Amino acid sequence: MSAAIPPEFRDLADCPPVAALTTVMPDGQPQTTVVWCDFDGECSRVNTMRGFRKERNMRRNPRVTLLCYDPRQPLRYLEIRGEVVEMTEDGALEHLDHLAERYAGVSPYFGACVPVELKATETPVLCRIRPTHVFALDARRKEPAL
């Protein structure tokens, strides 16, 4: 089952100013991390590193929530509940460089955003999240979009 992101909220799914990914820890507690994300037209995409807590959490339990918002518009946000349908190292570094360019205005990620030495020890993982439930709110309007 998939849910659609309303067109008027796609900007919040594709490189929003702020995105927070919530995964489930082994003990059932939520774990939230600020992430960079984009939208490929079907899935939200985030990048992490092999072995990081959120990567291990998503492999064990693929159910996640991605909250996207613009702090300059606090009455408008997008919540994407979904399932991680793919985790791959193929194309992950290129995706991370793309996100670095869009979010930080510099690329490559290793060297421009973080020390280049980390490239030898960190392995990017591209994660695709298929939306199963979407809640889009623009409180400047009378009712939620979904």
N, C-alpha and C positions, 0 to 999 in steps of 0.2 A: 504494500500500500504506500502511496506517495501523496504528498500534499504540495500544493502550488504556492509559490511566493507571489503575492500580488505585485503586478508590474510597478505600482507607485511606491513599493518598498524595496525594489531590487537594488537600489543604491545602497541600502543598509546591509545587503547580503554580499555585495561586491566591493571589498575594500572599504568598510565603514571606518569612521574615526576610531571606534572602540568595539571590540568583540571579546566576549568571554566564553570559553568552552568549559562546560561542566561534564565530568566523567564520574564513574562510580568506583570508589576504592574497594579493595577486597573485603573490608568489614562492612560495606554498604553505605559508608559515609560519602557525601558528595565532595568532589575536589574540583575547584574552579581555577582556571588559568587564563590570563589575558593572552590572546592569540591574534595573528594576522590571518585573514581569510579572504577568499574570493568565491565567485559563483560561476560555474561552467555552463549554466543554462538548465542543468538537471540537478546537480548536487553542489552543496557548499564544500569548499576545500580548505583544509588547514594543513599546516606543516609542523612536524615535531621532529625530535631526534630519537633514534633507536635507543631503547633502554630508559628513556624518560618516563616518569610516573604516568603521565597522561597516555603515552604510547602503550604501556603495559596495561593500563586500565581499559583502553579501547579494544585491545586484543582479547581480553578476558570477558568484557561486557561491552558490546558495540552500541548500546543505547546512550545517547548523549544529548545535551542541550547546548545550543549556540545562541547567545544573546548579543544582538548587534544594535548599536545606538550611536547617536551623535550628541555629545554633551552640550553642543550649542543649541540643540532642540530637545530638551529633556522630556517633552510631552509626546515624543514619537520614538517608537522602538519596534524591533522585530525579534520574536522568539522562535527559534527553529528547534523543534524536538525531532530527533531522527536517529537513524541507524548508520553506523560506519559500514559501508558496503565494500570498501577497498582500502587497503593499506599497502603501499608499494614504495620501494626505493627507486624504481624506474621513473625518471623524469622529476624526482623530488628536488634535486638540487636546482634544476632549471626553474621549477615552480617557486622555490625559495628565493632565488635571485629576482624573479618577476615580482614577488611580494615585497622584497626589499626596495626595489625601484619604485613601486607604487606607494608604499607606506613611508619610507625614509628618504626617497629621492636619490638613493645611491645603490650601486650594484658593483660587484657581487656581494652576496651576504657575508661570505667568509673573506674578510679583508676590508670591506667597507663598513659593515655593521658590527661585526665581532672580530676579534683577532684572527688573522689568517691561520695561525697555528692550530686553531680548533678544527680546521678542516681535516687534519690527520686523525683526530680522535672522535669526531661527531659524524654520524651518518643520518642525513635527512630522510624523513618518511612522509610521503604525501598521503593524506587521509581524505577520502571522499565520503561525505555525509548526505544520505538521501533523506529529505524531509518526510516525516510521517505525520507531523502536526505542526501547523504554523499559526502563530498568533501575532498579528500586526496591529499595533495601536497608534493612532494619531489622535491624542486627546484634544487637539484643537478642533476635531470633528465631533459630531454628536455620538457616533457609535464606532466600535472596532471594525476594521476592514474584514476580518474573518473571525 
